[in-house]
């Protein structure tokens, strides 16, 4: 039986850091570890409480914040996933009556996705308990610390976006692979 005084040994991404590592690397491993831990808790909560996934919750969250709906490509960009992922999630949610697709006037090549009234009700319940979970997870921080961390992470985000803007390769120019083998799936022009 463990002594109550013995510290819990946690093995995670951060344990890879060595005392001699640069502070930036240690910070990156800490942020990555926190992200993985929080995301894991949220995924488990959504699965156990609502029999749903984080991507489904994210898609519904985007639509809840945009009541007039969003185009599939907008959802893809906001969720930072491929259009194929958004299509698969939308198909599932549409079959369950939680979202609907509409063809916008003047553009028959795309769809606008919106929450249905039922989808709004279902999401409202999930969003309320999700917010409570996030508050519980971050309850070790004071409000002031939360604002400080938010501001500091804004600097990291801005720096990352600036760096990415210098090295952006348009999606249509990126090589496509078919998985581990690496064979290209791009058609010749």
C-alpha positions as a Markdown table, in Angstrom:
| # | Residue | x | y | z |
|---|---|---|---|---|
| 1 | Unk | 0.0 | 0.0 | 0.0 |
| 2 | Unk | 1.3 | 3.5 | -0.9 |
| 3 | Unk | 2.2 | 5.9 | 1.8 |
| 4 | Unk | 0.0 | 9.0 | 1.6 |
| 5 | Unk | 3.2 | 11.1 | 1.9 |
| 6 | Unk | 4.8 | 9.5 | -1.2 |
| 7 | Unk | 4.5 | 11.7 | -4.3 |
| 8 | Unk | 2.7 | 10.3 | -7.3 |
| 9 | Unk | 5.1 | 9.5 | -10.1 |
| 10 | Unk | 3.5 | 10.7 | -13.4 |
| 11 | Unk | 5.0 | 9.6 | -16.8 |
| 12 | Unk | 4.1 | 12.0 | -19.5 |
| 13 | Unk | 5.7 | 14.1 | -22.3 |
| 14 | Unk | 7.2 | 16.5 | -19.7 |
| 15 | Unk | 9.2 | 13.7 | -18.1 |
| 16 | Unk | 11.3 | 13.7 | -21.3 |
| 17 | Unk | 12.9 | 17.0 | -20.3 |
| 18 | Unk | 16.3 | 17.1 | -18.8 |
| 19 | Unk | 17.6 | 19.7 | -16.4 |
| 20 | Unk | 20.1 | 20.9 | -19.1 |
| 21 | Unk | 17.3 | 21.4 | -21.7 |
| 22 | Unk | 16.6 | 24.9 | -22.9 |
| 23 | Unk | 13.7 | 26.7 | -21.1 |
| 24 | Unk | 11.8 | 26.9 | -24.4 |
| 25 | Unk | 11.9 | 23.1 | -24.8 |
| 26 | Unk | 10.8 | 22.6 | -21.1 |
| 27 | Unk | 7.9 | 25.0 | -21.6 |
| 28 | Unk | 6.8 | 23.3 | -24.9 |
| 29 | Unk | 6.8 | 19.9 | -23.1 |
| 30 | Unk | 4.7 | 21.4 | -20.2 |
| 31 | Unk | 2.2 | 23.0 | -22.7 |
| 32 | Unk | 2.0 | 19.7 | -24.7 |
| 33 | Unk | 1.5 | 17.7 | -21.5 |
| 34 | Unk | -1.2 | 20.0 | -20.2 |
| 35 | Unk | -3.0 | 19.9 | -23.6 |
| 36 | Unk | -2.9 | 16.1 | -23.7 |
| 37 | Unk | -4.2 | 15.8 | -20.1 |
| 38 | Unk | -7.0 | 18.3 | -20.5 |
| 39 | Unk | -8.0 | 17.0 | -23.9 |
| 40 | Unk | -8.1 | 13.5 | -22.6 |
| 41 | Unk | -10.3 | 14.5 | -19.7 |
| 42 | Unk | -12.7 | 16.3 | -22.0 |
| 43 | Unk | -12.8 | 13.4 | -24.5 |
| 44 | Unk | -13.6 | 11.0 | -21.7 |
| 45 | Unk | -16.2 | 13.3 | -20.2 |
| 46 | Unk | -18.0 | 13.7 | -23.6 |
| 47 | Unk | -17.9 | 10.0 | -24.4 |
| 48 | Unk | -19.2 | 8.9 | -20.9 |
| 49 | Unk | -21.7 | 11.7 | -20.4 |
| 50 | Unk | -23.1 | 12.2 | -24.0 |
| 51 | Unk | -21.8 | 9.3 | -26.0 |
| 52 | Unk | -20.1 | 11.8 | -28.4 |
| 53 | Unk | -16.7 | 12.8 | -29.5 |
| 54 | Unk | -14.7 | 16.0 | -29.1 |
| 55 | Unk | -14.7 | 16.7 | -32.9 |
| 56 | Unk | -18.5 | 16.4 | -32.9 |
| 57 | Unk | -18.7 | 18.7 | -29.9 |
| 58 | Unk | -16.3 | 21.2 | -31.7 |
| 59 | Unk | -18.4 | 21.2 | -34.9 |
| 60 | Unk | -21.6 | 21.9 | -32.9 |
| 61 | Unk | -19.8 | 24.6 | -30.9 |
| 62 | Unk | -18.8 | 26.4 | -34.1 |
| 63 | Unk | -22.4 | 26.2 | -35.4 |
| 64 | Unk | -23.8 | 27.4 | -32.0 |
| 65 | Unk | -21.6 | 30.5 | -32.3 |
| 66 | Unk | -22.8 | 31.1 | -35.9 |
| 67 | Unk | -26.6 | 30.6 | -35.9 |
| 68 | Unk | -26.8 | 31.5 | -39.6 |
| 69 | Unk | -24.6 | 28.5 | -40.3 |
| 70 | Unk | -21.2 | 28.0 | -41.9 |
| 71 | Unk | -19.9 | 26.7 | -45.1 |
| 72 | Unk | -18.1 | 23.3 | -44.9 |
| 73 | Unk | -14.7 | 25.0 | -45.8 |
| 74 | Unk | -15.2 | 27.6 | -43.0 |
| 75 | Unk | -15.9 | 24.8 | -40.5 |
| 76 | Unk | -12.8 | 23.0 | -41.7 |
| 77 | Unk | -10.6 | 26.1 | -41.1 |
| 78 | Unk | -12.1 | 26.9 | -37.7 |
| 79 | Unk | -11.7 | 23.3 | -36.5 |
| 80 | Unk | -8.3 | 23.0 | -38.1 |
| 81 | Unk | -9.2 | 19.7 | -39.7 |
| 82 | Unk | -9.7 | 18.6 | -43.3 |
| 83 | Unk | -12.9 | 19.1 | -45.3 |
| 84 | Unk | -13.2 | 15.3 | -45.4 |
| 85 | Unk | -13.3 | 15.1 | -41.6 |
| 86 | Unk | -15.9 | 17.9 | -41.5 |
| 87 | Unk | -18.0 | 16.0 | -44.1 |
| 88 | Unk | -17.9 | 12.8 | -42.1 |
| 89 | Unk | -18.9 | 14.5 | -38.8 |
| 90 | Unk | -21.6 | 16.4 | -40.6 |
| 91 | Unk | -23.0 | 13.3 | -42.1 |
| 92 | Unk | -23.3 | 11.6 | -38.7 |
| 93 | Unk | -24.9 | 14.7 | -37.0 |
| 94 | Unk | -27.3 | 15.1 | -39.9 |
| 95 | Unk | -28.4 | 11.5 | -39.6 |
| 96 | Unk | -29.1 | 12.1 | -35.9 |
| 97 | Unk | -31.1 | 15.2 | -36.7 |
| 98 | Unk | -28.7 | 17.6 | -35.0 |
| 99 | Unk | -27.6 | 19.6 | -38.1 |
| 100 | Unk | -29.0 | 20.4 | -41.5 |
| 101 | Unk | -27.3 | 21.3 | -44.8 |
| 102 | Unk | -28.7 | 24.0 | -47.1 |
| 103 | Unk | -27.5 | 25.0 | -50.5 |
| 104 | Unk | -26.8 | 28.7 | -50.5 |
| 105 | Unk | -28.4 | 30.9 | -53.1 |
| 106 | Unk | -26.1 | 31.5 | -56.0 |
| 107 | Unk | -23.6 | 28.8 | -55.1 |
| 108 | Unk | -24.8 | 25.3 | -55.8 |
| 109 | Unk | -21.3 | 23.8 | -55.3 |
| 110 | Unk | -21.3 | 24.3 | -51.5 |
| 111 | Unk | -23.4 | 23.8 | -48.4 |
| 112 | Unk | -24.2 | 25.8 | -45.4 |
| 113 | Unk | -24.4 | 23.7 | -42.2 |
| 114 | Unk | -26.7 | 24.8 | -39.3 |
| 115 | Unk | -27.8 | 23.3 | -36.0 |
| 116 | Unk | -31.4 | 22.1 | -36.0 |
| 117 | Unk | -33.6 | 23.2 | -33.1 |
| 118 | Unk | -33.0 | 19.8 | -31.6 |
| 119 | Unk | -29.2 | 20.2 | -32.2 |
| 120 | Unk | -29.4 | 23.6 | -30.3 |
| 121 | Unk | -31.1 | 21.9 | -27.3 |
| 122 | Unk | -28.7 | 19.0 | -27.2 |
| 123 | Unk | -25.6 | 21.2 | -27.6 |
| 124 | Unk | -26.9 | 23.7 | -24.9 |
| 125 | Unk | -26.8 | 20.8 | -22.3 |
| 126 | Unk | -23.4 | 19.6 | -23.4 |
| 127 | Unk | -21.9 | 23.2 | -23.5 |
| 128 | Unk | -23.1 | 23.9 | -19.9 |
| 129 | Unk | -21.5 | 20.8 | -18.4 |
| 130 | Unk | -18.4 | 21.2 | -20.6 |
| 131 | Unk | -17.9 | 24.7 | -19.2 |
| 132 | Unk | -18.3 | 23.4 | -15.7 |
| 133 | Unk | -15.7 | 20.7 | -16.4 |
| 134 | Unk | -13.2 | 23.3 | -17.8 |
| 135 | Unk | -13.8 | 25.5 | -14.7 |
| 136 | Unk | -13.1 | 22.5 | -12.5 |
| 137 | Unk | -9.9 | 21.6 | -14.4 |
| 138 | Unk | -8.6 | 25.2 | -14.2 |
| 139 | Unk | -9.8 | 25.7 | -10.6 |
| 140 | Unk | -6.2 | 25.6 | -9.3 |
| 141 | Unk | -5.6 | 29.0 | -10.9 |
| 142 | Unk | -6.9 | 32.3 | -9.7 |
| 143 | Unk | -8.8 | 34.6 | -12.1 |
| 144 | Unk | -5.8 | 36.8 | -12.3 |
| 145 | Unk | -3.5 | 33.9 | -13.1 |
| 146 | Unk | -6.0 | 32.8 | -15.8 |
| 147 | Unk | -5.9 | 36.2 | -17.5 |
| 148 | Unk | -2.0 | 36.3 | -17.2 |
| 149 | Unk | -1.7 | 32.8 | -18.8 |
| 150 | Unk | -4.2 | 33.8 | -21.5 |
| 151 | Unk | -2.1 | 36.9 | -22.3 |
| 152 | Unk | 1.1 | 35.0 | -22.3 |
| 153 | Unk | -0.3 | 32.3 | -24.6 |
| 154 | Unk | -1.5 | 35.0 | -26.9 |
| 155 | Unk | 2.1 | 36.0 | -27.4 |
| 156 | Unk | 3.0 | 32.4 | -28.2 |
| 157 | Unk | 0.1 | 32.2 | -30.6 |
| 158 | Unk | 1.1 | 35.4 | -32.4 |
| 159 | Unk | 4.7 | 34.3 | -32.6 |
| 160 | Unk | 3.7 | 31.0 | -34.0 |
| 161 | Unk | 1.3 | 32.5 | -36.6 |
| 162 | Unk | 4.0 | 35.0 | -37.7 |
| 163 | Unk | 6.5 | 32.2 | -38.1 |
| 164 | Unk | 4.0 | 30.1 | -40.0 |
| 165 | Unk | 3.1 | 33.0 | -42.3 |
| 166 | Unk | 6.8 | 33.1 | -43.4 |
| 167 | Unk | 6.8 | 29.4 | -44.3 |
| 168 | Unk | 3.3 | 28.8 | -45.6 |
| 169 | Unk | 3.0 | 26.2 | -48.3 |
| 170 | Unk | -0.5 | 26.4 | -50.0 |
| 171 | Unk | -2.5 | 23.3 | -49.3 |
| 172 | Unk | -2.8 | 22.5 | -53.0 |
| 173 | Unk | 1.0 | 22.4 | -53.3 |
| 174 | Unk | 1.6 | 20.1 | -50.3 |
| 175 | Unk | 2.5 | 16.5 | -51.2 |
| 176 | Unk | -0.2 | 14.0 | -50.4 |
| 177 | Unk | 0.6 | 10.6 | -49.1 |
| 178 | Unk | -1.4 | 7.5 | -48.7 |
| 179 | Unk | -0.1 | 6.7 | -45.2 |
| 180 | Unk | 3.0 | 5.1 | -43.9 |
| 181 | Unk | 4.3 | 4.0 | -47.3 |
| 182 | Unk | 4.4 | 7.6 | -48.5 |
| 183 | Unk | 3.2 | 6.9 | -52.0 |
| 184 | Unk | 1.7 | 10.1 | -53.5 |
| 185 | Unk | -2.0 | 10.2 | -54.2 |
| 186 | Unk | -1.8 | 13.5 | -56.2 |
| 187 | Unk | -2.9 | 13.3 | -59.8 |
| 188 | Unk | -0.6 | 14.5 | -62.5 |
| 189 | Unk | -1.7 | 17.7 | -64.3 |
